[in-house]
């Protein structure tokens, strides 16, 4: 079996030569065996024929003539067999030569195109990306079909590579633009903390983690005048660049309107009507908006479809402040927005956030929820605002355990220390 395997190994040309040679040798061996077998049978028949006539020659006194005739017949037979054997050898030589010539021709027609295909395929690269049909492949048989298949596949591969290059270049361009958009968006939000180092009446901290390169959430805080401060926590419907653009527009509208002396309800009414103009994409924005009088701790808030804020009284725990919301801005023109008054005392804190916090999802599709959020915050309710946000963010990361972030996560925590900062 091992010898047979060694015979069948090697290139196509070697295999054809070997198999053809083996076939010829087997044919010659079989024919030679038959030839010698028949020669022996004929010689035996001649001997038997002359043996049958021997007695008749002896009876007639022709024993010497018998031996002469018999010897002449056998000599003639052997001579004829010698000529036949020579003819057989000549035929064998001719057959072997013709077989080798045929094998060489057939092997050349098979191996030459295949070797050319192999070289062309091996040379494919950056400079030579496509396999093309050549005359050497046009054999009218399976080799031509194979070459055509290579050519078609190569053409498709070249087209695919060009498409991948275009897509990659486009993705790189979009990635660079999104990176720039992310930087622009980040520059629009206050990120320097503490934001007002000279003000001892409060401390605050905020963060925004977008689900994509750019997000639709935003927070803001700003001084309206020396004694009044505005707070914004908002979430634009949708994600990506369109949401980011609407976020920037909404932020500018809210801030400019409030700094013109409008309260939360009036501000949302004005911003809502402006966003409804030309809002063909039907975007809307949920907003929690508040104004705080720093000297007294009195505040007014309006909630346009946003999450319930969490409030902590000094010495107590964080609890949700639940009340009926107004509609999100951008949903319908001329909507009224209810205002809610609140009072902060030294040591009180509030925490506002977007739905990306409560709706953070783990791999089992379980929601993080506000109960878990409050539980984490109340483990150390006296923590500084930046510590509160860090604890919630860390707990969300542990909860989702590597699952993909589907929504922006934005948080703001404010602690009121009183006019003289006595709550610190």
ABEGO torsion letter per residue (X at the ends): XAAAAAAABEBAAAAAAAAAAAAAAAAAAAAAAAAAAAAAAAAAAAAAAAAAAAAAAAAAGAAAAAAAAAAAAAAAAAAAAAAAAAAAAAAAAAAAAAAAAAAAAAAAAAAAAAAAAAAAAAABBAABABBBBBAAABAGBAAAAAAAAAAAAAAAAAAAAAAAAAAAAAAAAAAAAAAAAAAAAAAABBABOBABAABAABBBBBBBBBABABBABBBBBBBABAABBBBBBBBBBEBEAAAAAAAAAAAAAAAAAAAAGBBAAAAAAAAAAAAABGBAAGBBBBBBBBBBBAAAGBBBBBBBGBBBBBBBBBGBBBBBBBBBBBBBBGABBGBBBBBBBBBBBBGBBBBBBBAAAAABBBAAGBBAEAAAAAAAAAABAABBAAAAAAAAAAAAAAAAGGBBBABBBBBBBBBBAEAAGAAX
